[in-house]
């Protein structure tokens, strides 16, 4: 996701915060950015991404 993000970020936490703000602004989806694991968990639970095995 970060590789294809149009907004450049300096690190992972900067990316997560920017993505969180845009998701809330445009789709009213609130994502937590406390840690990468929590962020990914919220992405999965909101059906933004899925894990394919």
C-alpha positions in Angstrom: 0.0 0.0 0.0 2.7 2.5 1.0 4.6 1.9 -2.3 1.6 3.0 -4.4 0.4 5.8 -2.1 0.4 9.1 -4.0 1.3 11.0 -0.9 5.0 10.5 0.1 5.7 9.8 3.7 9.0 9.8 5.6 8.3 6.6 7.7 5.7 4.0 8.5 4.0 5.9 11.2 3.7 9.0 9.0 2.1 6.8 6.3 -0.4 5.3 8.7 -1.4 8.7 10.0 -1.9 10.1 6.6 -3.8 7.1 5.4 -6.0 7.2 8.5 -6.9 10.9 7.9 -7.8 10.3 4.3 -9.9 7.2 5.1 -11.8 9.1 7.7 -12.2 12.3 5.6 -13.6 10.5 2.5 -15.2 7.4 3.8 -15.7 8.0 7.6 -13.7 4.9 8.4 -11.7 5.3 11.6 -8.4 3.4 11.8 -6.2 3.1 14.8 -2.5 3.9 14.3 -1.1 2.8 17.7 1.0 0.1 16.1 1.4 -1.5 12.7 -0.3 -4.7 14.0 -3.4 -2.7 15.1 -3.4 -0.7 11.9 -3.4 -3.9 9.8 -6.1 -5.4 12.0 -8.3 -2.4 11.4 -7.7 -2.6 7.7 -8.7 -6.2 7.7 -11.8 -5.7 9.9 -13.0 -2.9 7.7 -12.5 -5.0 4.6 -10.0 -2.6 3.1 -7.5 -5.4 2.6 -7.7 -9.2 2.8 -5.1 -11.8 3.6 -5.0 -14.5 0.9 -3.3 -17.8 1.7 
